[in-house]
């Protein structure tokens, strides 16, 4: 019986495993998939040990920050895939959509009354850590939180890394061990043969199972969320994630390094929303890329430890992609896991706060308020186009996202206000927002994971400087600017 590595299991409530109860409960809150999922694997292991059936409880509250039709629908599309995949199994799948604020209160505690043990997802961002901590005070059995966020366990690092090069060195020295401890691709195959679990009828009457299979976007009108934020054309869910991954491997990976700055051909993987919602596993993506390159551990070059090229012994494109997926993505998880104030201005490095404070009162070329930013009402055609892409599509091209943030800093009344605006716009509109990776990008604008640059400039001080003029020289933006022009989107 293959268990989850201990370093990935955190005991939230060290209560008893009550062996004479009806089922094992998997409370799915972040790793919303049925494959390559350590949390699900842990729940299945408990089912094996106890010879009990499994309940997968996937709730969606309606009062999370920036709750909207856009974000809700992406979640629900994932639930549709779960329902379809679980229909012919012995698992009781329990999707729950909170119809009004507070309506779901007490549901987890009620389900825990018949649960031998509860397993949930250990996710270090937004409200999830506080929610899981509170749940530990309410349930009546053992509660474990399992980390299936990235290739490296959250608690493997013993410090917060301030630079990517240092985290990369740590990752390179740890990676072969972690790649030998992958989650099971199909953990459900290990479920014992049992009768399906029975949920108390009083629970189902008070908190009905959401009919996700039949739901349409129009059904969101009944929920107390922001309806002005319409869903995007990008489809959510595990099936869409698998299609996107297959397309990337077959058509885009070979040219990734050359094309990832191409705003017209979209040379990036476009996997970030699926990683964010847990619809695909970083473990699976890494495995597929390594398989594509016919990789084996013997190809690692120890002389390239801490380098973003040459370590894996793969082609340049694969090396670049793996560095983005593991180094840069998991660097953000390292920060969020270890620093409670990861989303606060005070968490910036001292040099960045000092130089921004020194230039706090500098004259800005223009100053805009949130509403003007939100409606792309600046004098800069490139910035306006990037903001319109965010509003319309829920994404910004990776390179333009950096410029987008730098100009908000340049045009805001203070760096603190710039941070507030970036967080609000990103988390409201981006389908990959509200995630450690999002906060890494936002805070990088203000100096996190960076160094002091010269010459010292107005407003920026020693913070890395970017301009629209230099961007236009590096990237062909003609088609992009036409696609996201004011006249086209009106």
C-alpha positions, -999 to 999 in steps of 0.1 A, spaced: 0 0 0 16 32 -12 11 61 12 17 98 9 51 111 21 48 122 57 62 157 50 31 164 29 7 155 57 -2 181 83 -24 170 112 -49 198 118 -69 180 145 -52 152 162 -84 135 171 -92 98 169 -97 78 137 -132 65 145 -132 31 128 -169 22 133 -182 52 113 -197 51 78 -171 66 55 -138 85 49 -144 121 39 -123 140 15 -130 177 18 -118 190 -16 -110 227 -15 -79 233 -37 -67 202 -55 -99 198 -75 -90 168 -95 -92 130 -94 -57 123 -108 -22 129 -95 -36 142 -62 -18 134 -29 -49 145 -9 -72 120 -27 -45 94 -25 -43 98 13 -81 96 16 -81 64 -5 -53 50 17 -76 55 47 -104 38 28 -81 8 22 -70 6 59 -105 9 73 -124 -9 45 -147 21 43 -162 39 13 -153 74 2 -173 107 2 -158 135 -18 -172 168 -6 -165 198 -29 -181 230 -16 -181 265 -31 -190 293 -8 -205 325 -22 -187 351 0 -151 347 -10 -134 379 -20 -141 389 -57 -168 361 -60 -183 364 -95 -199 346 -123 -165 344 -140 -147 327 -111 -177 306 -100 -183 292 -135 -147 281 -138 -151 262 -105 -184 247 -116 -170 235 -149 -145 215 -129 -173 201 -107 -191 189 -139 -161 169 -148 -158 154 -114 -195 144 -114 -191 127 -148 -160 108 -138 -176 96 -105 -211 87 -117 -203 50 -121 -182 45 -90 -189 37 -54 -179 72 -44 -205 96 -31 -197 129 -48 -211 159 -29 -208 192 -48 -223 220 -27 -230 255 -39 -238 279 -11 -271 297 -22 -266 326 3 -240 338 26 -236 315 56 -260 288 43 -232 262 43 -222 269 79 -223 236 98 -223 213 68 -187 200 73 -193 195 110 -225 175 102 -207 153 77 -179 147 102 -203 130 125 -203 99 103 -167 103 91 -139 80 104 -113 106 93 -113 137 72 -86 146 46 -85 181 30 -61 201 8 -32 221 23 -32 253 3 -13 283 17 -31 312 1 -61 335 4 -87 324 31 -80 286 29 -55 283 58 -78 301 82 -108 281 70 -90 248 76 -78 259 110 -113 269 120 -126 235 108 -102 217 131 -122 232 160 -155 220 147 -151 184 134 -155 153 155 -126 131 142 -91 134 129 -85 161 103 -54 160 80 -44 186 54 -23 172 25 0 192 3 -3 184 -34 5 219 -46 39 214 -63 68 191 -70 85 202 -38 66 197 -5 57 231 11 75 222 43 107 209 27 123 243 27 135 255 61 136 292 51 119 318 30 138 324 -2 143 359 -13 159 352 -47 150 327 -75 186 317 -79 188 305 -43 155 287 -45 165 271 -78 197 258 -62 177 243 -33 152 228 -58 179 213 -80 195 196 -50 161 181 -39 144 173 -72 155 138 -79 143 126 -45 109 143 -50 105 129 -85 108 95 -70 78 102 -48 52 112 -73 15 109 -65 -4 80 -80 -18 89 -115 -50 70 -108 -55 68 -70 -91 58 -74 -80 25 -87 -70 15 -52 -104 21 -36 -117 -11 -18 -148 -27 -31 -175 -15 -7 -211 -5 -7 -216 32 -16 -218 54 15 -251 67 28 -254 103 38 -279 113 65 -311 123 48 -314 153 71 -281 166 59 -291 163 22 -324 180 29 -308 210 45 -278 212 22 -289 198 -12 -264 183 -36 -258 208 -64 -272 196 -97 -239 206 -114 -244 184 -145 -275 203 -155 -263 238 -146 -259 266 -171 -244 300 -168 -279 314 -164 -283 296 -131 -256 318 -115 -282 347 -115 -297 331 -84 -264 334 -64 -253 365 -44 -221 371 -64 -209 397 -89 -229 392 -121 -211 420 -139 -181 397 -142 -192 374 -170 -174 340 -176 -146 339 -201 -144 317 -232 -116 296 -216 -133 264 -204 -125 251 -169 -122 216 -156 -99 186 -158 -109 176 -193 -101 210 -207 -68 210 -187 -58 177 -203 -66 190 -238 -45 221 -231 -16 201 -218 -17 177 -248 -18 207 -272 12 223 -255 33 192 -257 25 184 -293 25 219 -308 41 245 -285 68 230 -263 95 228 -289 92 266 -296 84 277 -261 116 296 -255 113 314 -289 76 320 -288 66 327 -252 69 365 -258 49 363 -289 16 379 -281 -1 369 -313 8 332 -316 4 325 -278 35 305 -273 29 300 -236 14 268 -221 -18 286 -209 -20 261 -181 -19 287 -152 -57 287 -147 -58 250 -145 -29 248 -120 -46 276 -100 -79 257 -97 -63 224 -91 -77 210 -123 -43 197 -133 -13 187 -112 22 202 -115 35 167 -109 17 155 -140 28 184 -162 65 179 -151 62 142 -158 48 147 -192 75 172 -202 102 148 -190 86 119 -208 84 140 -239 122 146 -237 129 109 -230 146 121 -198 163 101 -171 180 113 -139 214 104 -154 210 134 -177 212 159 -148 243 181 -150 255 188 -114 277 217 -127 245 235 -137 229 236 -103 212 270 -98 213 277 -135 181 281 -155 196 263 -185 215 231 -187 206 214 -154 181 189 -168 200 179 -199 171 188 -221 165 212 -249 164 249 -243 126 252 -245 120 224 -220 146 238 -196 129 272 -197 94 258 -192 105 236 -162 122 266 -146 90 286 -149 68 257 -137 89 247 -107 113 274 -97 92 305 -103 58 289 -94 70 271 -63 90 301 -51 57 318 -46 43 289 -26 74 290 -4 66 327 4 29 321 11 35 290 32 61 307 55 51 343 56 16 352 69 20 388 55 29 376 20 1 399 6 11 430 26 34 459 15 55 453 46 66 420 32 88 437 5 126 435 10 140 464 29 159 479 0 127 481 -20 107 498 7 135 522 13 139 533 -23 102 535 -29 98 556 3 126 579 -9 107 586 -42 72 585 -27 65 622 -34 81 623 -68 61 639 -96 42 613 -116 37 616 -154 0 610 -147 -20 599 -117 -50 576 -121 -76 562 -97 -89 527 -96 -119 533 -118 -97 548 -146 -74 519 -145 -103 494 -145 -118 510 -176 -84 513 -194 -86 551 -194 -48 559 -195 -28 577 -222 -9 545 -230 -23 524 -258 -3 493 -248 -13 494 -212 -49 500 -221 -48 470 -245 -34 447 -217 -61 459 -193 -88 452 -219 -74 417 -224 -76 411 -187 -112 423 -185 -123 404 -216 -103 372 -215 -93 369 -178 -56 368 -187 -28 391 -197 1 379 -218 30 371 -195 54 397 -207 28 425 -209 16 416 -173 50 428 -161 46 461 -180 10 464 -168 22 463 -132 51 487 -137 29 513 -152 4 511 -123 33 518 -100 43 547 -122 8 562 -123 -4 557 -87 -3 582 -59 19 559 -38 35 525 -40 10 512 -14 -19 524 -35 -3 508 -66 -2 475 -47 -39 477 -37 -49 484 -73 -28 456 -88 -42 431 -63 -78 442 -69 -76 442 -107 -57 409 -109 -79 391 -84 -111 404 -97 -105 397 -134 -78 371 -138 -89 335 -139 -55 325 -125 -57 351 -97 -58 348 -60 -29 324 -60 8 324 -47 19 327 -83 -2 358 -87 12 375 -56 47 367 -68 41 386 -100 24 415 -83 51 419 -57 79 414 -82 68 447 -97 77 463 -64 110 445 -59 103 411 -45 127 385 -59 146 412 -76 176 434 -69 184 471 -70 189 486 -104 206 517 -117 203 544 -127 180 557 -100 148 570 -115 119 592 -106 91 573 -88 108 539 -92 141 547 -74 161 515 -78 132 493 -87 135 477 -121 121 500 -148 100 491 -178 85 513 -205 60 509 -232 84 523 -258 110 496 -250 83 469 -250 71 479 -284 106 476 -298 110 441 -284 76 427 -293 55 430 -324 23 444 -310 4 455 -341 -22 428 -342 -25 427 -304 -32 464 -303 -58 460 -330 -75 431 -312 -78 449 -279 -84 484 -292 -111 505 -276 -132 506 -309 -131 468 -312 -143 461 -277 -170 487 -275 
